[in-house]
């Protein structure tokens, strides 16, 4: 039986938000890279664990940002991006 609490490497996510955030928001989103495409903001980067992911989603909600997409990026894609 494997230990469900064993440490795993951070998982990379791509999060798409409605509207444009400038790079001044980078402190709010820690290690996430911020870019804009059209009228949308893309956050991309590592998330330590599920608790950190939930914290990020709560932050998005508290800032009244509209979540358009949450995508887990598999490790093979991480190496090429």
N, CA, C and O atoms as a GROMACS GRO file, in nm:
protein
  324
    1UNK      N    1   0.085  -0.118   0.000
    1UNK     CA    2   0.000   0.000   0.000
    1UNK      C    3   0.090   0.125   0.000
    1UNK      O    4   0.186   0.133   0.076
    2UNK      N    5   0.057   0.219  -0.085
    2UNK     CA    6   0.136   0.342  -0.091
    2UNK      C    7   0.085   0.444   0.009
    2UNK      O    8  -0.032   0.443   0.046
    3UNK      N    9   0.174   0.529   0.052
    3UNK     CA   10   0.139   0.633   0.148
    3UNK      C   11   0.077   0.751   0.073
    3UNK      O   12   0.145   0.813  -0.009
    4UNK      N   13  -0.051   0.784   0.098
    4UNK     CA   14  -0.115   0.894   0.025
    4UNK      C   15  -0.058   1.029   0.063
    4UNK      O   16  -0.082   1.127  -0.008
    5UNK      N   17   0.017   1.038   0.172
    5UNK     CA   18   0.073   1.165   0.217
    5UNK      C   19   0.218   1.184   0.174
    5UNK      O   20   0.282   1.284   0.208
    6UNK      N   21   0.269   1.088   0.098
    6UNK     CA   22   0.407   1.098   0.050
    6UNK      C   23   0.420   1.220  -0.040
    6UNK      O   24   0.330   1.250  -0.118
    7UNK      N   25   0.533   1.292  -0.030
    7UNK     CA   26   0.556   1.413  -0.107
    7UNK      C   27   0.562   1.383  -0.257
    7UNK      O   28   0.627   1.288  -0.300
    8UNK      N   29   0.495   1.464  -0.333
    8UNK     CA   30   0.500   1.458  -0.478
    8UNK      C   31   0.548   1.594  -0.529
    8UNK      O   32   0.528   1.696  -0.463
    9UNK      N   33   0.611   1.594  -0.644
    9UNK     CA   34   0.657   1.720  -0.704
    9UNK      C   35   0.537   1.807  -0.738
    9UNK      O   36   0.427   1.756  -0.762
   10UNK      N   37   0.556   1.938  -0.739
   10UNK     CA   38   0.446   2.028  -0.777
   10UNK      C   39   0.392   1.993  -0.916
   10UNK      O   40   0.465   1.945  -1.002
   11UNK      N   41   0.266   2.018  -0.934
   11UNK     CA   42   0.200   1.996  -1.063
   11UNK      C   43   0.183   2.132  -1.130
   11UNK      O   44   0.151   2.230  -1.063
   12UNK      N   45   0.205   2.137  -1.259
   12UNK     CA   46   0.188   2.262  -1.333
   12UNK      C   47   0.044   2.275  -1.382
   12UNK      O   48  -0.018   2.178  -1.426
   13UNK      N   49  -0.007   2.397  -1.372
   13UNK     CA   50  -0.143   2.427  -1.415
   13UNK      C   51  -0.142   2.546  -1.508
   13UNK      O   52  -0.053   2.631  -1.503
   14UNK      N   53  -0.242   2.551  -1.592
   14UNK     CA   54  -0.272   2.666  -1.677
   14UNK      C   55  -0.411   2.711  -1.639
   14UNK      O   56  -0.506   2.632  -1.644
   15UNK      N   57  -0.424   2.838  -1.600
   15UNK     CA   58  -0.551   2.893  -1.556
   15UNK      C   59  -0.583   3.012  -1.644
   15UNK      O   60  -0.502   3.104  -1.658
   16UNK      N   61  -0.701   3.011  -1.704
   16UNK     CA   62  -0.743   3.121  -1.790
   16UNK      C   63  -0.851   3.200  -1.719
   16UNK      O   64  -0.949   3.144  -1.668
   17UNK      N   65  -0.833   3.333  -1.716
   17UNK     CA   66  -0.925   3.423  -1.649
   17UNK      C   67  -0.980   3.525  -1.748
   17UNK      O   68  -0.910   3.562  -1.843
   18UNK      N   69  -1.101   3.568  -1.729
   18UNK     CA   70  -1.160   3.673  -1.812
   18UNK      C   71  -1.099   3.807  -1.772
   18UNK      O   72  -1.084   3.835  -1.653
   19UNK      N   73  -1.064   3.888  -1.871
   19UNK     CA   74  -1.005   4.018  -1.845
   19UNK      C   75  -0.853   4.011  -1.845
   19UNK      O   76  -0.794   3.903  -1.852
   20UNK      N   77  -0.790   4.127  -1.838
   20UNK     CA   78  -0.645   4.133  -1.844
   20UNK      C   79  -0.588   4.182  -1.711
   20UNK      O   80  -0.627   4.286  -1.659
   21UNK      N   81  -0.494   4.105  -1.658
   21UNK     CA   82  -0.418   4.144  -1.539
   21UNK      C   83  -0.277   4.178  -1.584
   21UNK      O   84  -0.219   4.106  -1.665
   22UNK      N   85  -0.223   4.286  -1.532
   22UNK     CA   86  -0.085   4.319  -1.568
   22UNK      C   87   0.011   4.245  -1.475
   22UNK      O   88  -0.031   4.176  -1.382
   23UNK      N   89   0.140   4.261  -1.501
   23UNK     CA   90   0.242   4.187  -1.424
   23UNK      C   91   0.252   4.236  -1.280
   23UNK      O   92   0.320   4.172  -1.199
   24UNK      N   93   0.187   4.346  -1.245
   24UNK     CA   94   0.184   4.393  -1.107
   24UNK      C   95   0.111   4.296  -1.015
   24UNK      O   96   0.126   4.303  -0.893
   25UNK      N   97   0.034   4.206  -1.071
   25UNK     CA   98  -0.039   4.106  -0.993
   25UNK      C   99   0.047   3.984  -0.960
   25UNK      O  100   0.001   3.894  -0.890
   26UNK      N  101   0.170   3.979  -1.010
   26UNK     CA  102   0.251   3.858  -0.994
   26UNK      C  103   0.276   3.822  -0.848
   26UNK      O  104   0.288   3.704  -0.816
   27UNK      N  105   0.284   3.921  -0.758
   27UNK     CA  106   0.302   3.890  -0.616
   27UNK      C  107   0.182   3.815  -0.559
   27UNK      O  108   0.198   3.733  -0.469
   28UNK      N  109   0.065   3.841  -0.611
   28UNK     CA  110  -0.056   3.773  -0.564
   28UNK      C  111  -0.058   3.626  -0.604
   28UNK      O  112  -0.114   3.542  -0.534
   29UNK      N  113   0.004   3.596  -0.717
   29UNK     CA  114  -0.002   3.461  -0.771
   29UNK      C  115   0.131   3.387  -0.764
   29UNK      O  116   0.152   3.291  -0.837
   30UNK      N  117   0.220   3.431  -0.677
   30UNK     CA  118   0.347   3.367  -0.644
   30UNK      C  119   0.427   3.323  -0.765
   30UNK      O  120   0.478   3.408  -0.838
   31UNK      N  121   0.441   3.194  -0.789
   31UNK     CA  122   0.529   3.143  -0.894
   31UNK      C  123   0.462   3.135  -1.032
   31UNK      O  124   0.525   3.090  -1.128
   32UNK      N  125   0.338   3.178  -1.042
   32UNK     CA  126   0.268   3.168  -1.169
   32UNK      C  127   0.314   3.278  -1.265
   32UNK      O  128   0.325   3.395  -1.227
   33UNK      N  129   0.340   3.240  -1.390
   33UNK     CA  130   0.371   3.337  -1.495
   33UNK      C  131   0.239   3.395  -1.545
   33UNK      O  132   0.140   3.323  -1.558
   34UNK      N  133   0.238   3.525  -1.572
   34UNK     CA  134   0.116   3.592  -1.618
   34UNK      C  135   0.137   3.639  -1.761
   34UNK      O  136   0.237   3.704  -1.792
   35UNK      N  137   0.042   3.605  -1.848
   35UNK     CA  138   0.044   3.655  -1.985
   35UNK      C  139  -0.099   3.685  -2.026
   35UNK      O  140  -0.194   3.638  -1.964
   36UNK      N  141  -0.114   3.763  -2.132
   36UNK     CA  142  -0.247   3.799  -2.181
   36UNK      C  143  -0.262   3.756  -2.325
   36UNK      O  144  -0.170   3.766  -2.406
   37UNK      N  145  -0.381   3.706  -2.355
   37UNK     CA  146  -0.418   3.667  -2.492
   37UNK      C  147  -0.555   3.728  -2.518
   37UNK      O  148  -0.654   3.686  -2.458
   38UNK      N  149  -0.560   3.825  -2.607
   38UNK     CA  150  -0.688   3.890  -2.632
   38UNK      C  151  -0.737   3.956  -2.506
   38UNK      O  152  -0.662   4.033  -2.444
   39UNK      N  153  -0.857   3.930  -2.466
   39UNK     CA  154  -0.914   3.988  -2.344
   39UNK      C  155  -0.906   3.894  -2.227
   39UNK      O  156  -0.985   3.905  -2.133
   40UNK      N  157  -0.811   3.800  -2.229
   40UNK     CA  158  -0.801   3.701  -2.123
   40UNK      C  159  -0.660   3.699  -2.064
   40UNK      O  160  -0.562   3.733  -2.131
   41UNK      N  161  -0.652   3.657  -1.939
   41UNK     CA  162  -0.524   3.642  -1.870
   41UNK      C  163  -0.496   3.494  -1.853
   41UNK      O  164  -0.585   3.417  -1.817
   42UNK      N  165  -0.371   3.455  -1.878
   42UNK     CA  166  -0.328   3.317  -1.860
   42UNK      C  167  -0.227   3.314  -1.744
   42UNK      O  168  -0.126   3.384  -1.748
   43UNK      N  169  -0.256   3.233  -1.643
   43UNK     CA  170  -0.162   3.206  -1.534
   43UNK      C  171  -0.107   3.066  -1.559
   43UNK      O  172  -0.184   2.974  -1.585
   44UNK      N  173   0.023   3.051  -1.551
   44UNK     CA  174   0.083   2.920  -1.578
   44UNK      C  175   0.200   2.899  -1.484
   44UNK      O  176   0.285   2.986  -1.468
   45UNK      N  177   0.202   2.782  -1.420
   45UNK     CA  178   0.313   2.753  -1.332
   45UNK      C  179   0.284   2.641  -1.235
   45UNK      O  180   0.180   2.576  -1.242
   46UNK      N  181   0.380   2.617  -1.144
   46UNK     CA  182   0.368   2.506  -1.050
   46UNK      C  183   0.275   2.538  -0.934
   46UNK      O  184   0.267   2.652  -0.887
   47UNK      N  185   0.206   2.436  -0.888
   47UNK     CA  186   0.121   2.445  -0.768
   47UNK      C  187   0.163   2.328  -0.680
   47UNK      O  188   0.163   2.213  -0.724
   48UNK      N  189   0.200   2.358  -0.556
   48UNK     CA  190   0.261   2.259  -0.467
   48UNK      C  191   0.175   2.136  -0.442
   48UNK      O  192   0.224   2.023  -0.444
   49UNK      N  193   0.046   2.157  -0.417
   49UNK     CA  194  -0.042   2.046  -0.382
   49UNK      C  195  -0.187   2.091  -0.395
   49UNK      O  196  -0.214   2.204  -0.437
   50UNK      N  197  -0.280   2.003  -0.360
   50UNK     CA  198  -0.422   2.034  -0.372
   50UNK      C  199  -0.464   2.150  -0.282
   50UNK      O  200  -0.549   2.230  -0.320
   51UNK      N  201  -0.406   2.159  -0.164
   51UNK     CA  202  -0.439   2.270  -0.074
   51UNK      C  203  -0.398   2.403  -0.137
   51UNK      O  204  -0.472   2.501  -0.128
   52UNK      N  205  -0.281   2.407  -0.200
   52UNK     CA  206  -0.235   2.529  -0.267
   52UNK      C  207  -0.325   2.562  -0.385
   52UNK      O  208  -0.353   2.679  -0.411
   53UNK      N  209  -0.371   2.461  -0.458
   53UNK     CA  210  -0.462   2.483  -0.570
   53UNK      C  211  -0.593   2.542  -0.520
   53UNK      O  212  -0.645   2.637  -0.580
   54UNK      N  213  -0.646   2.487  -0.414
   54UNK     CA  214  -0.770   2.541  -0.357
   54UNK      C  215  -0.750   2.685  -0.310
   54UNK      O  216  -0.838   2.769  -0.328
   55UNK      N  217  -0.635   2.713  -0.250
   55UNK     CA  218  -0.605   2.850  -0.207
   55UNK      C  219  -0.600   2.945  -0.325
   55UNK      O  220  -0.648   3.058  -0.315
   56UNK      N  221  -0.544   2.901  -0.436
   56UNK     CA  222  -0.538   2.982  -0.556
   56UNK      C  223  -0.678   3.009  -0.612
   56UNK      O  224  -0.708   3.120  -0.653
   57UNK      N  225  -0.762   2.907  -0.612
   57UNK     CA  226  -0.900   2.923  -0.659
   57UNK      C  227  -0.979   3.016  -0.567
   57UNK      O  228  -1.061   3.094  -0.614
   58UNK      N  229  -0.955   3.007  -0.438
   58UNK     CA  230  -1.021   3.098  -0.343
   58UNK      C  231  -0.976   3.242  -0.368
   58UNK      O  232  -1.058   3.333  -0.363
   59UNK      N  233  -0.847   3.262  -0.394
   59UNK     CA  234  -0.796   3.395  -0.425
   59UNK      C  235  -0.863   3.451  -0.550
   59UNK      O  236  -0.903   3.567  -0.552
   60UNK      N  237  -0.876   3.369  -0.653
   60UNK     CA  238  -0.944   3.411  -0.777
   60UNK      C  239  -1.087   3.451  -0.747
   60UNK      O  240  -1.135   3.552  -0.798
   61UNK      N  241  -1.155   3.373  -0.666
   61UNK     CA  242  -1.293   3.406  -0.628
   61UNK      C  243  -1.299   3.535  -0.548
   61UNK      O  244  -1.382   3.621  -0.575
   62UNK      N  245  -1.210   3.549  -0.449
   62UNK     CA  246  -1.211   3.668  -0.363
   62UNK      C  247  -1.179   3.795  -0.439
   62UNK      O  248  -1.225   3.903  -0.402
   63UNK      N  249  -1.100   3.784  -0.546
   63UNK     CA  250  -1.068   3.900  -0.629
   63UNK      C  251  -1.177   3.926  -0.734
   63UNK      O  252  -1.165   4.017  -0.817
   64UNK      N  253  -1.282   3.845  -0.729
   64UNK     CA  254  -1.397   3.858  -0.820
   64UNK      C  255  -1.355   3.844  -0.966
   64UNK      O  256  -1.407   3.913  -1.054
   65UNK      N  257  -1.260   3.754  -0.992
   65UNK     CA  258  -1.216   3.725  -1.128
   65UNK      C  259  -1.297   3.609  -1.182
   65UNK      O  260  -1.336   3.519  -1.108
   66UNK      N  261  -1.323   3.612  -1.311
   66UNK     CA  262  -1.402   3.506  -1.374
   66UNK      C  263  -1.308   3.397  -1.425
   66UNK      O  264  -1.223   3.422  -1.511
   67UNK      N  265  -1.323   3.277  -1.372
   67UNK     CA  266  -1.243   3.161  -1.412
   67UNK      C  267  -1.302   3.102  -1.539
   67UNK      O  268  -1.419   3.064  -1.542
   68UNK      N  269  -1.221   3.094  -1.643
   68UNK     CA  270  -1.265   3.036  -1.771
   68UNK      C  271  -1.215   2.895  -1.792
   68UNK      O  272  -1.282   2.813  -1.853
   69UNK      N  273  -1.094   2.866  -1.739
   69UNK     CA  274  -1.034   2.735  -1.763
   69UNK      C  275  -0.933   2.703  -1.653
   69UNK      O  276  -0.856   2.789  -1.611
   70UNK      N  277  -0.934   2.580  -1.609
   70UNK     CA  278  -0.831   2.527  -1.519
   70UNK      C  279  -0.783   2.398  -1.584
   70UNK      O  280  -0.860   2.304  -1.601
   71UNK      N  281  -0.654   2.395  -1.619
   71UNK     CA  282  -0.600   2.281  -1.692
   71UNK      C  283  -0.471   2.232  -1.627
   71UNK      O  284  -0.378   2.309  -1.606
   72UNK      N  285  -0.467   2.105  -1.597
   72UNK     CA  286  -0.344   2.043  -1.546
   72UNK      C  287  -0.254   2.015  -1.665
   72UNK      O  288  -0.298   1.956  -1.764
   73UNK      N  289  -0.128   2.056  -1.655
   73UNK     CA  290  -0.033   2.034  -1.764
   73UNK      C  291   0.053   1.916  -1.725
   73UNK      O  292   0.121   1.918  -1.622
   74UNK      N  293   0.049   1.813  -1.806
   74UNK     CA  294   0.125   1.692  -1.777
   74UNK      C  295   0.275   1.719  -1.787
   74UNK      O  296   0.317   1.814  -1.853
   75UNK      N  297   0.354   1.636  -1.722
   75UNK     CA  298   0.498   1.660  -1.711
   75UNK      C  299   0.569   1.665  -1.846
   75UNK      O  300   0.664   1.742  -1.860
   76UNK      N  301   0.527   1.588  -1.947
   76UNK     CA  302   0.591   1.594  -2.078
   76UNK      C  303   0.572   1.733  -2.138
   76UNK      O  304   0.664   1.786  -2.201
   77UNK      N  305   0.456   1.793  -2.119
   77UNK     CA  306   0.429   1.926  -2.171
   77UNK      C  307   0.508   2.030  -2.096
   77UNK      O  308   0.546   2.132  -2.154
   78UNK      N  309   0.535   2.008  -1.967
   78UNK     CA  310   0.613   2.103  -1.888
   78UNK      C  311   0.752   2.120  -1.945
   78UNK      O  312   0.805   2.230  -1.946
   79UNK      N  313   0.811   2.012  -1.994
   79UNK     CA  314   0.947   2.016  -2.047
   79UNK      C  315   0.956   2.094  -2.177
   79UNK      O  316   1.061   2.150  -2.208
   80UNK      N  317   0.846   2.097  -2.254
   80UNK     CA  318   0.848   2.163  -2.383
   80UNK      C  319   0.798   2.306  -2.378
   80UNK      O  320   0.806   2.376  -2.479
   81UNK      N  321   0.747   2.352  -2.263
   81UNK     CA  322   0.690   2.486  -2.256
   81UNK      C  323   0.776   2.579  -2.178
   81UNK      O  324   0.742   2.696  -2.162
   0.00000   0.00000   0.00000
